[in-house]
């Protein structure tokens, strides 16, 4: 693998990765601004039983907390999710070039025969996406933990955290487990979710883009922007349908108490308690607003990323 990495870098892979990172950051900012109101409804539904539906949650939040409540905890994801999506696309692009290089080495006569063995299999697309998800989880875990704590804290004078920095300070305090057990709570299930989610996300988007280009006998970069957005939106639906139960467990663990107030001992215990208490339905609470959010958020992300990549290429 080391030889393949050196080969990628020698062929300008560093510049390509920089482009991927920049385009991903632009897409990440768009993702947060579009999706934050949907996300707070999703988290409230996942972690409490006080709302009867997504519509009831949204109207209650608006009535009791005002319109700005839908952007609670936005500063953290605006900075963090921009970095996360940047890492996702940077890591995916790197893994993709690695597989392309490996495929080319496995078929040394390809340039003579003018065939294209560098093209990734769909298993490789999934693996590249999963790699991007795992790389992303290093920062997405704590960022989402802070966001979820801010989204679910009581409103007004009873609030627990003064803001993102205070939330981080409290989560990393010795009594709350420090950095690993406090800030990084739920990291194991976060890694599982990210790997599955982004494996499916990139796989489905690449499949639809490649199929469209082949069907219409055009280069991939010639696929119209509206189709890029459509395929990106559909990929967002696939992402959540393929990984949602992991997300529910992550949200429950990241809103759990500390010390004697802790309800879940581990990821496995959280799965078991959810199954015993709520059955299969418990793993899909909040899926409606999540899917509603996924289409515009993912469409906007891929549309911005593709447009940025085409502009800087």
C-alpha positions in Angstrom: 0.0 0.0 0.0 2.9 2.4 0.8 4.1 2.1 -2.8 0.6 2.9 -4.1 0.4 5.9 -1.9 3.8 7.2 -3.2 2.7 6.6 -6.8 -0.5 8.6 -6.2 1.4 11.5 -4.7 3.9 11.5 -7.5 1.1 11.8 -10.1 -0.3 15.0 -8.5 -2.5 13.3 -5.9 -1.7 15.9 -3.4 -3.2 18.6 -5.5 -6.2 16.5 -6.3 -6.7 15.9 -2.6 -6.5 19.6 -1.9 -9.2 20.2 -4.5 -11.4 17.5 -2.9 -10.9 19.0 0.5 -11.8 22.5 -0.7 -14.9 21.4 -2.6 -16.0 19.3 0.4 -15.8 22.2 2.7 -18.0 24.3 0.4 -20.5 21.5 0.3 -20.4 21.1 4.1 -21.4 24.7 4.7 -24.3 24.3 2.4 -25.3 21.0 4.1 -25.5 22.7 7.6 -27.5 25.7 6.5 -30.0 23.6 4.7 -30.3 20.7 7.2 -30.0 22.2 10.7 -33.8 22.8 11.2 -34.6 19.2 10.2 -31.8 17.8 12.3 -33.0 19.4 15.6 -36.5 17.9 15.0 -34.9 14.5 14.4 -32.8 14.6 17.5 -35.7 15.7 19.7 -37.8 12.8 18.4 -35.0 10.3 18.9 -34.2 11.3 22.5 -37.6 12.2 24.0 -41.2 11.0 24.0 -42.9 14.3 24.4 -43.7 14.8 20.7 -46.3 12.7 18.8 -44.9 13.4 15.4 -42.3 15.4 13.4 -44.9 18.0 12.7 -45.9 18.2 16.4 -42.2 18.5 17.3 -41.6 21.3 14.8 -44.7 23.3 15.8 -44.0 22.9 19.5 -40.4 24.0 19.2 -41.5 27.0 17.2 -44.3 28.0 19.7 -42.2 27.5 22.9 -38.7 28.5 21.7 -39.1 30.6 18.6 -37.7 30.3 15.1 -34.1 30.7 16.1 -34.4 27.4 18.1 -34.2 25.5 14.9 -30.6 26.8 14.6 -29.6 25.9 18.2 -26.0 24.6 18.2 -25.4 25.8 14.6 -21.9 27.3 15.2 -20.3 24.0 16.1 -21.6 22.1 13.0 -21.1 25.1 10.7 -17.4 25.0 11.5 -17.2 21.3 12.2 -19.4 19.8 9.5 -17.6 22.0 6.9 -14.4 20.2 8.1 -16.2 16.8 8.2 -17.5 17.0 4.6 -14.1 18.3 3.5 -12.5 15.2 5.1 -15.2 12.9 3.6 -14.6 14.0 0.0 -10.8 14.3 0.6 -10.6 10.8 2.0 -13.0 9.4 -0.7 -10.9 10.9 -3.5 -7.7 9.6 -2.0 -9.1 6.1 -1.6 -10.6 6.2 -5.1 -7.2 7.1 -6.6 -5.6 4.3 -4.6 -8.0 1.7 -6.0 -7.5 3.2 -9.5 -3.7 2.8 -9.1 -4.1 -0.8 -7.8 -6.4 -1.7 -10.7 -4.0 -0.3 -13.2 -1.1 -2.3 -11.7 -3.2 -5.4 -11.9 -3.8 -4.9 -15.7 -0.4 -3.7 -17.1 -1.6 -4.1 -20.7 -4.5 -1.8 -20.3 -2.9 1.3 -21.9 -1.9 -0.7 -25.0 -5.4 -2.2 -25.3 -7.0 1.1 -24.5 -9.3 -0.5 -22.0 -10.2 1.1 -18.6 -9.3 -1.3 -15.8 -8.7 1.7 -13.6 -12.5 2.0 -13.2 -13.6 1.1 -9.7 -15.9 -1.8 -9.0 -18.9 -0.9 -7.0 -17.5 -2.9 -4.1 -14.4 -0.6 -4.3 -16.7 2.5 -4.4 -18.3 1.3 -1.2 -14.9 0.6 0.5 -13.7 4.1 -0.5 -16.8 5.6 1.0 -16.5 3.5 4.2 -12.9 4.7 4.5 -14.1 8.3 4.1 -16.6 7.7 6.9 -14.1 6.2 9.3 -11.7 9.0 8.7 -14.5 11.5 9.2 -15.6 9.9 12.5 -12.5 11.2 14.3 -14.0 14.7 14.3 -17.7 14.0 13.6 -18.1 12.1 16.8 -17.3 14.9 19.3 -18.8 17.6 17.0 -22.2 15.7 16.8 -22.0 15.0 20.6 -21.7 18.7 21.4 -24.5 19.6 18.9 -26.9 17.0 20.3 -26.3 18.2 23.8 -27.0 21.8 22.8 -30.1 20.7 20.8 -31.7 18.7 23.6 -30.9 20.9 26.7 -33.8 22.6 28.4 -34.9 26.0 27.1 -34.3 29.3 28.9 -32.9 29.6 32.5 -32.8 25.8 33.0 -30.3 25.3 30.2 -27.2 23.2 31.0 -24.6 24.7 28.7 -23.8 28.4 28.0 -22.6 27.4 24.5 -20.3 25.0 22.5 -17.2 25.9 24.5 -18.9 25.4 27.8 -20.4 22.1 26.6 -16.9 20.8 25.6 -15.5 22.0 29.0 -18.2 20.1 30.9 -18.0 16.9 28.7 -14.2 16.8 29.2 -14.3 17.3 32.9 -12.9 14.4 35.1 -16.2 13.7 36.6 -17.7 13.2 33.2 -15.0 10.9 32.0 -12.6 13.2 30.3 -11.9 13.4 26.6 -12.3 9.7 25.7 -15.3 8.7 27.9 -16.9 12.2 27.9 -16.4 14.0 24.7 -15.9 10.9 22.6 -18.9 9.0 24.1 -20.6 6.8 21.5 -17.5 6.8 19.2 -17.7 3.0 18.5 -21.3 3.2 17.1 -20.3 6.5 15.4 -17.6 4.7 13.5 -20.0 1.9 12.5 -22.6 4.4 11.4 -20.1 6.5 9.4 -18.6 3.6 7.6 -22.0 2.2 6.5 -23.6 5.5 5.8 -20.8 6.9 3.6 -20.1 3.6 1.9 -23.8 3.6 0.8 -23.8 7.4 0.1 -20.8 7.5 -2.3 -21.7 4.1 -3.8 -25.2 5.1 -4.8 -24.2 8.5 -6.1 -21.3 7.1 -8.2 -23.6 4.4 -9.6 -26.3 6.9 -10.7 -23.8 9.3 -12.2 -21.9 6.6 -14.1 -25.1 5.0 -15.3 -26.4 8.3 -16.6 -23.1 9.0 -18.4 -23.1 5.5 -20.0 -26.8 5.7 -20.9 -26.5 9.0 -22.6 -23.0 8.4 -24.0 -21.5 11.5 -22.5 -18.6 12.3 -20.2 -19.5 12.3 -16.5 -18.7 16.0 -16.2 -21.3 16.7 -18.9 -24.1 15.4 -16.6 -26.4 18.4 -16.1 -26.4 20.2 -12.7 -30.0 19.4 -12.0 -29.3 15.7 -12.4 -26.3 15.9 -10.1 -28.6 17.4 -7.5 -31.2 14.8 -8.0 -28.8 11.9 -7.8 -27.2 13.5 -4.7 -30.6 13.8 -3.1 -31.4 10.2 -3.8 -28.0 9.1 -2.4 -28.9 11.0 0.8 -32.0 8.8 1.2 -29.9 5.7 0.7 -27.4 6.9 3.3 -30.0 7.1 6.0 -32.1 4.1 5.1 -28.9 2.0 5.3 -27.6 3.4 8.6 -30.4 4.9 10.7 -30.5 2.4 13.5 -26.9 3.1 14.3 -27.7 6.8 14.4 -30.5 6.3 16.9 -28.2 4.4 19.3 -25.5 7.1 18.9 -28.1 9.9 19.8 -29.3 8.0 22.8 -25.8 7.4 24.1 -24.8 11.0 23.5 -27.7 12.4 25.4 -27.3 9.9 28.3 -26.4 11.1 31.8 -23.1 10.7 33.6 -22.2 8.8 36.7 -25.2 7.5 38.6 -27.6 9.0 36.0 -26.1 7.0 33.2 -28.7 4.7 31.6 -26.7 2.9 29.0 -23.5 1.0 30.0 -22.3 0.4 26.4 -23.4 0.4 22.8 -24.5 -3.2 23.1 -26.6 -2.4 26.2 -28.2 0.6 24.4 -29.2 -1.7 21.5 -30.6 -4.3 24.0 -32.6 -1.7 26.0 -34.0 -0.1 22.9 -35.1 -3.5 21.5 -36.7 -4.6 24.8 -38.4 -1.3 25.5 -39.5 -0.2 22.0 -39.0 -3.1 19.6 -38.0 -2.6 16.0 -39.9 0.7 15.9 -37.5 2.2 18.4 -34.6 2.0 15.9 -36.5 4.1 13.3 -37.9 6.9 15.5 -37.4 10.2 13.7 -36.9 8.6 10.3 -39.5 10.8 8.6 -37.9 14.2 9.2 -34.5 12.6 8.5 -35.5 11.5 5.1 -37.3 14.8 4.4 -34.1 16.5 5.3 -31.8 14.1 3.5 -33.0 15.0 0.0 -32.3 18.7 -0.1 -29.2 18.5 2.2 -27.5 15.8 0.1 -28.6 17.3 -3.2 -27.2 20.7 -2.1 -23.9 19.1 -0.9 -23.2 17.1 -4.1 -24.4 20.0 -6.3 -22.0 22.5 -4.6 -19.1 20.0 -4.5 -19.5 19.0 -8.2 -19.8 22.7 -9.2 -16.8 23.6 -7.2 -14.7 20.7 -8.6 -15.7 21.6 -12.2 -14.8 25.3 -11.6 -11.3 24.6 -10.1 -10.4 21.7 -12.4 
